[in-house]
Amino acid sequence: MAKSKTAYFCQSCGYESAKWLGKCPSCNQWNTFVEEIVEKSPPSVPTWKSDTASRKLSKPSKVSEIQSSTERRIFTGDKELDRVLGGGVVEGSLVLIGGEPGIGKSTLMLQLALNLEGKKLLYISGEESEQQIKMRAERIQKSPSSNCYILTETSTQNIFKQIEILEPEILVVDSIQTLHSAHIDSTPGSVSQVRECTAELLRFAKETGVPVFLIGHITKDGAIAGPKILEHMVDTVLQFEGDRHHVYRILRSIKNRFGAAAELGIYEMQGSGLREVSNPSEILLSQRDEELSGIAIAATLEGARPMLIETQALVSSAAYGTPQRSATGFDTKRMNMLLAVLEKRCGFRLSTQDVFLNIAGGIRVEDPAIDLAVLIAIISSQQDISVSSKICFAAEVGLSGEIRAVNRIEQRIAEADKLGFETIYISKYNLKGISIEKYNMEIKAVSKIEEVFSLVFG
């Protein structure tokens, strides 16, 4: 009989300890340690390619002697997903997709399974029955692909048996927290089970070259549930974001070993599934019949994709004594810093007024190039002066009130020019190497925030 031992695991980060601890020394969380039985697998329990003796041993090689080869990618037919993955699915990669319950993770993966042509795909579900998946498949696509196979199973040993029989070319697991391995004597979803099941799937992906998609749950803090090592083990981590009460969903790349780690894909949730949004600027800019105060357009970048977004601000007198500062889709601390710049450098008295900021469309932006648009929106609301909808801004604001240069300014200008904007305000330090003549819009270069206020508001 195999020896078993007891260990304590932190449910927040996966830290392992021989005894119970009140505070985790790794993530500093309290009362997160849970006792789990870790048991060595008996020889009778099958594993993926358990015949390790016949496997070829790895030997060290010089970097100069290693043969370089181009990455072979599989195109899914979903342009947004391919963009976020860096140009397609890399063979043998392990992709983890996380998101809130009901956001559309299973729908996105089922659409991938139904629309993928020429590839045999196995969709493993530990949460839904075959009939439930069939109902969703009929809603998404009237005539599902004949190359999509459904398996409702939670044991990794039984899953690998079916994989050896079917030999799929792509594998989707929904979800990793529902799987359990006979090697570990603990409940599904525990730290040790999630780590062991992911390790088995990782070994399978690397040895066979079959891409594996894992759907993961998230905690109440928005982090992917399970040990942090789960995100280190996989090749790509995607976050599916959005409000369930809104129709737009955002697929964001957090980690990607085969492409940019800041790419963005946008979908629209419909009754028949998720629809790709090829031009996000059109949905992020609201259509207005008249000019309104408190609105300014910013040219931002998400990964390699330029977008025009709408920043909305509302400034009003503080009715309860203490002024409120609230930002949706923007860092509140950075907004407070920009308000301090307005107070100190420009003389605007905002210390006794409430300031509310919102990035339209439900997206979150961390690009400092929208600083100037945020300040223009705030002053526009305070002075009740509207800003023309044909003007956009792309510049960072420093603590001394200077207008700082931003990266890849030509892509931002080209996107604004394509959408019909007439004027864009940038830093004068961005003019170097730019040929203004090729654009059909006016490019105004400024160096201080006072110059912008005088040009915009007169």
C-alpha positions as CSV (number, residue, x, y, z in Angstrom):
1,M,0.0,0.0,0.0
2,A,1.3,3.5,-0.9
3,K,2.4,5.7,1.9
4,S,0.3,8.8,2.5
5,K,1.2,12.0,4.2
6,T,-0.7,15.0,5.4
7,A,0.2,18.6,4.4
8,Y,-1.3,22.0,4.8
9,F,-1.9,24.2,1.7
10,C,-2.7,27.9,1.5
11,Q,-5.9,28.2,-0.5
12,S,-4.9,31.6,-1.7
13,C,-1.4,31.0,-3.1
14,G,-0.7,27.3,-2.8
15,Y,2.1,27.5,-0.2
16,E,2.7,24.2,1.4
17,S,3.6,23.7,5.1
18,A,4.1,20.7,7.3
19,K,2.0,22.2,10.0
20,W,-0.9,24.5,10.3
21,L,-0.1,28.3,10.2
22,G,-2.4,31.1,11.1
23,K,-0.8,33.5,8.6
24,C,0.6,32.4,5.2
25,P,4.3,33.5,4.9
26,S,4.0,33.7,1.1
27,C,0.9,35.9,0.5
28,N,0.3,37.2,4.1
29,Q,-3.3,36.0,4.2
30,W,-4.9,34.8,7.4
31,N,-6.7,31.5,8.1
32,T,-6.2,30.1,4.6
33,F,-4.4,26.8,5.4
34,V,-6.4,23.6,4.9
35,E,-5.2,20.1,5.6
36,E,-5.0,17.8,2.6
37,I,-3.9,14.2,2.3
38,V,-1.2,13.8,-0.3
39,E,-0.8,10.2,-1.4
40,K,1.7,8.7,-3.8
41,S,0.0,6.9,-6.7
42,P,0.1,3.1,-6.7
43,P,1.6,1.5,-9.8
44,S,-1.9,0.3,-10.9
45,V,-3.1,3.8,-11.5
46,P,-2.5,4.7,-15.2
47,T,-1.0,8.0,-16.1
48,W,-0.3,9.8,-19.4
49,K,2.5,7.9,-21.1
50,S,3.3,6.0,-17.9
51,D,6.1,4.1,-19.7
52,T,8.8,6.5,-18.7
53,A,11.5,3.9,-19.2
54,S,11.0,3.9,-23.0
55,R,10.9,7.7,-23.2
56,K,14.0,9.4,-24.7
57,L,16.2,11.0,-22.1
58,S,16.9,14.7,-22.5
59,K,20.5,15.8,-22.9
60,P,22.0,19.3,-22.6
61,S,22.6,21.1,-25.9
62,K,24.5,24.2,-26.9
63,V,22.4,27.2,-27.9
64,S,24.3,27.4,-31.3
65,E,23.5,23.7,-32.0
66,I,19.8,23.9,-31.4
67,Q,17.8,23.9,-34.7
68,S,15.5,26.9,-34.8
69,S,12.0,26.5,-36.4
70,T,9.1,28.7,-36.9
71,E,6.1,28.3,-34.6
72,R,3.3,26.4,-36.3
73,R,0.0,28.1,-35.4
74,I,-3.6,26.9,-35.8
75,F,-6.1,29.6,-36.9
76,T,-9.3,29.3,-35.1
77,G,-11.5,31.4,-37.4
78,D,-12.1,33.9,-34.6
79,K,-10.0,36.9,-35.4
80,E,-10.3,38.4,-32.0
81,L,-9.1,35.2,-30.3
82,D,-6.3,34.8,-32.8
83,R,-5.2,38.4,-32.1
84,V,-5.1,37.9,-28.4
85,L,-3.2,34.7,-28.7
86,G,-0.6,36.4,-30.9
87,G,-1.7,35.2,-34.3
88,G,-3.3,31.8,-33.6
89,V,-3.0,28.8,-31.3
90,V,0.5,27.4,-31.0
91,E,0.8,23.6,-31.1
92,G,1.5,22.1,-27.7
93,S,0.5,25.2,-25.8
94,L,-1.5,25.3,-22.6
95,V,-4.0,28.3,-22.5
96,L,-5.8,29.2,-19.3
97,I,-9.0,31.3,-19.6
98,G,-10.5,32.9,-16.4
99,G,-13.5,35.1,-15.8
100,E,-16.5,35.6,-13.6
101,P,-19.4,33.2,-13.5
102,G,-21.8,33.7,-16.4
103,I,-19.5,36.0,-18.4
104,G,-19.3,33.7,-21.4
105,K,-16.2,31.5,-21.0
106,S,-17.9,28.3,-21.9
107,T,-19.8,30.0,-24.8
108,L,-16.5,31.3,-26.2
109,M,-14.9,27.8,-26.1
110,L,-17.9,26.1,-27.5
111,Q,-18.0,28.5,-30.4
112,L,-14.3,27.7,-31.0
113,A,-15.2,24.0,-31.0
114,L,-18.1,24.3,-33.3
115,N,-16.5,26.7,-35.8
116,L,-13.1,25.1,-36.1
117,E,-12.9,23.4,-39.5
118,G,-10.5,20.6,-40.4
119,K,-9.4,19.8,-36.8
120,K,-10.8,17.1,-34.5
121,L,-11.6,18.8,-31.2
122,L,-12.6,17.2,-27.9
123,Y,-14.6,19.3,-25.5
124,I,-14.4,17.9,-21.9
125,S,-17.0,19.2,-19.5
126,G,-17.1,18.5,-15.8
127,E,-19.9,21.0,-15.0
128,E,-22.6,20.3,-17.6
129,S,-24.3,17.3,-19.1
130,E,-24.2,16.4,-22.8
131,Q,-27.8,17.5,-23.2
132,Q,-27.0,21.0,-21.8
133,I,-24.1,21.4,-24.1
134,K,-26.2,20.3,-27.0
135,M,-28.9,22.9,-26.2
136,R,-26.2,25.6,-26.2
137,A,-24.6,24.4,-29.4
138,E,-28.0,24.5,-31.2
139,R,-28.5,28.1,-30.0
140,I,-25.0,29.1,-31.1
141,Q,-24.9,27.2,-34.4
142,K,-27.8,25.5,-36.2
143,S,-25.5,22.9,-37.9
144,P,-22.7,22.1,-35.5
145,S,-19.3,20.9,-36.8
146,S,-19.0,17.1,-37.2
147,N,-15.4,17.3,-35.8
148,C,-16.5,18.4,-32.3
149,Y,-16.7,15.6,-29.7
150,I,-18.2,16.1,-26.2
151,L,-17.1,14.2,-23.1
152,T,-18.6,14.6,-19.7
153,E,-15.9,13.3,-17.3
154,T,-13.9,14.5,-14.3
155,S,-11.3,11.8,-13.8
156,T,-8.1,12.6,-15.6
157,Q,-7.3,8.9,-15.9
158,N,-10.5,8.2,-17.8
159,I,-10.0,11.3,-19.9
160,F,-6.6,10.1,-21.0
161,K,-8.0,6.7,-22.0
162,Q,-10.6,8.4,-24.3
163,I,-7.9,10.7,-25.7
164,E,-5.7,7.7,-26.7
165,I,-8.8,6.3,-28.5
166,L,-10.0,9.5,-30.2
167,E,-6.6,11.2,-30.8
168,P,-8.0,14.8,-30.9
169,E,-6.0,17.7,-32.4
170,I,-7.3,20.3,-29.9
171,L,-8.5,19.8,-26.3
172,V,-10.8,22.0,-24.2
173,V,-11.3,21.4,-20.5
174,D,-14.3,23.1,-18.7
175,S,-13.2,23.5,-16.0
176,I,-9.8,22.7,-14.4
177,Q,-11.4,23.0,-10.9
178,T,-13.7,20.1,-11.6
179,L,-11.1,17.6,-12.5
180,H,-9.5,15.1,-10.1
181,S,-6.6,12.8,-10.3
182,A,-6.3,9.4,-8.6
183,H,-2.7,10.3,-7.6
184,I,-4.0,12.8,-5.0
185,D,-6.4,11.9,-2.2
186,S,-8.2,15.2,-1.9
187,T,-11.4,16.8,-3.2
188,P,-11.6,18.3,-6.7
189,G,-10.8,22.0,-6.7
190,S,-8.3,21.8,-3.9
191,V,-4.8,23.3,-4.4
192,S,-3.1,19.9,-4.7
193,Q,-5.7,18.6,-7.2
194,V,-5.6,21.6,-9.4
195,R,-1.8,21.5,-9.5
196,E,-1.6,17.8,-10.2
197,C,-4.3,17.9,-13.0
198,T,-2.7,20.8,-14.6
199,A,0.7,19.1,-14.5
200,E,-0.7,16.0,-16.2
201,L,-2.4,18.1,-19.0
202,L,0.8,20.1,-19.4
203,R,2.8,16.9,-19.8
204,F,0.3,15.7,-22.4
205,A,0.3,18.9,-24.4
206,K,4.1,19.1,-24.6
207,E,4.6,15.4,-25.5
208,T,1.9,15.3,-28.2
209,G,1.8,18.8,-29.5
210,V,-1.9,19.1,-28.9
211,P,-3.1,22.6,-27.8
212,V,-5.1,22.5,-24.5
213,F,-7.5,25.2,-23.4
214,L,-8.3,25.3,-19.7
215,I,-11.3,27.2,-18.3
216,G,-10.6,28.4,-14.7
217,H,-12.8,29.9,-12.0
218,I,-11.9,33.1,-10.2
219,T,-12.1,34.2,-6.6
220,K,-14.1,37.1,-5.2
221,D,-11.0,39.3,-5.7
222,G,-10.9,38.6,-9.4
223,A,-7.8,36.4,-9.4
224,I,-7.9,32.9,-10.9
225,A,-8.8,30.4,-8.2
226,G,-6.2,27.8,-7.2
227,P,-2.5,28.2,-6.5
228,K,-0.6,31.0,-8.2
229,I,1.7,28.3,-9.6
230,L,-1.2,27.5,-12.0
231,E,-0.6,30.7,-13.9
232,H,3.2,30.0,-14.0
233,M,2.7,26.5,-15.4
234,V,0.6,27.5,-18.4
235,D,1.9,29.2,-21.5
236,T,-0.9,31.8,-21.9
237,V,-3.3,33.4,-19.4
238,L,-6.4,35.1,-20.8
239,Q,-8.9,37.1,-18.7
240,F,-12.5,37.4,-19.9
241,E,-14.0,40.6,-18.5
242,G,-17.1,42.6,-18.7
243,D,-20.4,43.3,-16.9
244,R,-23.1,40.7,-17.2
245,H,-25.6,43.5,-17.4
246,H,-23.9,44.9,-20.5
247,V,-23.5,43.3,-23.9
248,Y,-19.8,43.8,-24.5
249,R,-17.1,41.4,-23.3
250,I,-13.3,41.9,-23.3
251,L,-10.8,39.2,-23.7
252,R,-7.5,40.4,-22.3
253,S,-4.1,38.7,-22.5
254,I,-2.3,38.8,-19.1
255,K,0.5,36.4,-19.9
256,N,1.6,35.1,-23.3
257,R,4.8,33.2,-24.1
258,F,4.1,33.4,-27.8
259,G,3.0,37.0,-28.3
260,A,2.3,40.3,-26.8
261,A,1.0,40.2,-23.2
262,A,-1.3,43.2,-23.5
263,E,-3.5,42.4,-26.5
264,L,-7.3,42.9,-26.4
265,G,-10.3,41.3,-28.1
266,I,-13.8,42.7,-27.9
267,Y,-17.0,40.7,-28.3
268,E,-20.7,41.5,-28.2
269,M,-22.9,39.0,-26.3
270,Q,-26.0,38.2,-28.3
271,G,-28.7,35.5,-28.1
272,S,-26.9,33.4,-30.6
273,G,-23.5,33.7,-28.9
274,L,-20.6,36.0,-29.0
275,R,-20.0,38.3,-32.0
276,E,-16.6,39.7,-32.9
277,V,-16.2,43.5,-32.8
278,S,-13.7,44.4,-35.4
279,N,-13.8,48.2,-34.9
280,P,-14.0,48.8,-31.1
281,S,-13.7,52.6,-31.5
282,E,-17.2,52.8,-33.0
283,I,-18.8,51.1,-30.0
284,L,-16.7,53.0,-27.4
285,L,-17.7,56.4,-28.8
286,S,-21.3,57.3,-28.1
287,Q,-23.4,59.0,-30.7
288,R,-24.6,62.4,-29.7
289,D,-27.0,64.8,-31.3
290,E,-25.6,67.8,-29.4
291,E,-22.3,68.7,-27.7
292,L,-22.3,68.0,-24.0
293,S,-19.9,69.2,-21.3
294,G,-17.7,66.8,-19.4
295,I,-16.8,64.6,-22.4
296,A,-13.4,64.3,-24.1
297,I,-12.0,61.7,-26.6
298,A,-8.7,60.0,-26.0
299,A,-6.5,58.0,-28.3
300,T,-5.2,54.9,-26.5
301,L,-3.5,51.7,-27.2
302,E,-4.4,48.2,-25.9
303,G,-1.5,45.9,-27.0
304,A,-1.0,46.6,-30.6
305,R,-4.5,47.9,-31.2
306,P,-5.2,51.6,-31.3
307,M,-8.6,52.7,-30.0
308,L,-10.5,55.9,-29.5
309,I,-12.3,56.0,-26.1
310,E,-14.7,58.4,-24.4
311,T,-13.8,59.9,-21.0
312,Q,-16.7,61.3,-19.1
313,A,-16.4,63.5,-16.0
314,L,-18.9,65.1,-13.6
315,V,-17.8,67.8,-11.2
316,S,-20.4,69.1,-8.7
317,S,-20.4,70.9,-5.3
318,A,-19.8,68.6,-2.3
319,A,-23.1,68.3,-0.6
320,Y,-21.9,66.3,2.4
321,G,-18.9,68.2,3.4
322,T,-16.2,65.8,2.4
323,P,-15.6,65.7,-1.4
324,Q,-16.0,62.4,-3.2
325,R,-13.5,61.0,-5.7
326,S,-14.7,58.1,-7.8
327,A,-13.4,56.6,-11.0
328,T,-14.7,53.7,-13.1
329,G,-12.3,52.2,-15.6
330,F,-9.4,54.5,-14.4
331,D,-7.0,54.4,-11.5
332,T,-8.4,56.6,-8.7
333,K,-5.0,57.4,-7.3
334,R,-3.9,58.7,-10.7
335,M,-7.0,60.8,-11.0
336,N,-6.2,62.3,-7.6
337,M,-2.8,63.1,-8.8
338,L,-4.2,64.9,-11.9
339,L,-6.6,66.8,-9.8
340,A,-3.6,68.0,-7.6
341,V,-1.9,69.2,-10.8
342,L,-5.0,71.2,-11.7
343,E,-5.0,72.8,-8.2
344,K,-1.3,73.6,-8.0
345,R,-0.4,74.5,-11.6
346,C,-3.6,75.8,-13.1
347,G,-5.4,77.4,-10.2
348,F,-8.7,75.4,-10.5
349,R,-10.3,75.0,-7.1
350,L,-11.5,71.4,-6.9
351,S,-10.9,70.7,-3.2
352,T,-14.5,71.4,-2.3
353,Q,-16.1,69.6,-5.3
354,D,-17.1,66.0,-6.0
355,V,-15.3,64.5,-9.0
356,F,-16.6,61.4,-10.8
357,L,-14.8,59.9,-13.8
358,N,-16.0,57.2,-16.1
359,I,-14.5,55.4,-19.1
360,A,-17.4,54.7,-21.5
361,G,-17.9,51.2,-22.7
362,G,-17.1,49.4,-19.5
363,I,-13.4,48.9,-20.3
364,R,-10.5,49.6,-17.9
365,V,-7.6,51.7,-19.3
366,E,-4.1,52.0,-17.8
367,D,-2.5,53.9,-20.7
368,P,-1.1,57.2,-19.4
369,A,-1.8,58.8,-22.8
370,I,-5.4,59.5,-21.7
371,D,-4.2,61.9,-18.9
372,L,-4.8,65.0,-21.1
373,A,-8.3,63.8,-22.1
374,V,-9.2,63.2,-18.4
375,L,-8.2,66.7,-17.4
376,I,-10.1,68.3,-20.4
377,A,-13.2,66.3,-19.4
378,I,-12.9,67.5,-15.8
379,I,-12.5,71.2,-16.6
380,S,-15.2,70.9,-19.3
381,S,-17.6,69.7,-16.6
382,Q,-16.6,72.2,-14.0
383,Q,-16.8,75.2,-16.4
384,D,-19.9,73.7,-18.2
385,I,-18.2,74.2,-21.6
386,S,-18.5,71.5,-24.2
387,V,-15.6,70.1,-26.2
388,S,-16.1,69.4,-29.9
389,S,-16.6,65.8,-30.7
390,K,-14.1,66.2,-33.6
391,I,-11.2,66.8,-31.2
392,C,-9.2,64.0,-29.5
393,F,-6.2,64.0,-27.2
394,A,-3.1,61.7,-26.8
395,A,-0.6,62.9,-24.2
396,E,0.6,62.2,-20.7
397,V,0.6,65.0,-18.1
398,G,3.5,65.4,-15.7
399,L,3.4,66.7,-12.1
400,S,4.7,70.1,-13.2
401,G,1.9,70.5,-15.8
402,E,4.1,69.6,-18.8
403,I,2.7,67.6,-21.7
404,R,4.8,64.5,-22.0
405,A,5.4,62.3,-25.1
406,V,3.7,58.9,-25.5
407,N,4.8,55.9,-27.5
408,R,3.5,54.9,-31.0
409,I,1.9,58.2,-31.6
410,E,1.6,57.6,-35.4
411,Q,-0.8,54.7,-34.8
412,R,-2.9,56.8,-32.6
413,I,-3.0,59.6,-35.1
414,A,-3.8,57.2,-38.0
415,E,-6.7,55.7,-36.0
416,A,-8.2,59.2,-35.3
417,D,-7.7,60.2,-38.9
418,K,-9.5,57.1,-40.1
419,L,-12.5,57.8,-37.8
420,G,-12.9,61.3,-39.2
421,F,-11.5,63.4,-36.3
422,E,-10.4,66.9,-37.4
423,T,-7.9,67.8,-34.6
424,I,-5.6,65.9,-32.3
425,Y,-3.5,67.4,-29.4
426,I,-0.2,65.7,-28.8
427,S,3.1,66.6,-27.1
428,K,5.5,68.7,-29.1
429,Y,8.2,66.1,-28.2
430,N,6.3,63.6,-30.3
431,L,6.7,65.6,-33.5
432,K,10.2,64.2,-34.2
433,G,10.1,61.9,-37.2
434,I,6.4,62.4,-38.0
435,S,5.3,63.6,-41.5
436,I,2.2,65.6,-40.7
437,E,1.4,66.1,-44.4
438,K,0.1,62.5,-44.9
439,Y,-2.7,63.0,-42.5
440,N,-6.0,64.7,-43.3
441,M,-6.4,66.2,-39.8
442,E,-4.8,69.0,-37.9
443,I,-2.1,68.0,-35.4
444,K,-1.5,70.5,-32.6
445,A,1.7,70.1,-30.6
446,V,1.7,71.6,-27.1
447,S,4.2,71.6,-24.2
448,K,2.1,72.9,-21.2
449,I,-1.3,72.2,-20.0
450,E,-2.1,75.9,-20.0
451,E,-1.7,76.0,-23.8
452,V,-4.2,73.2,-24.2
453,F,-6.8,75.0,-22.1
454,S,-6.4,78.3,-24.0
455,L,-6.7,76.5,-27.4
456,V,-9.7,74.3,-26.4
457,F,-11.7,76.6,-24.2
458,G,-10.4,80.0,-25.5
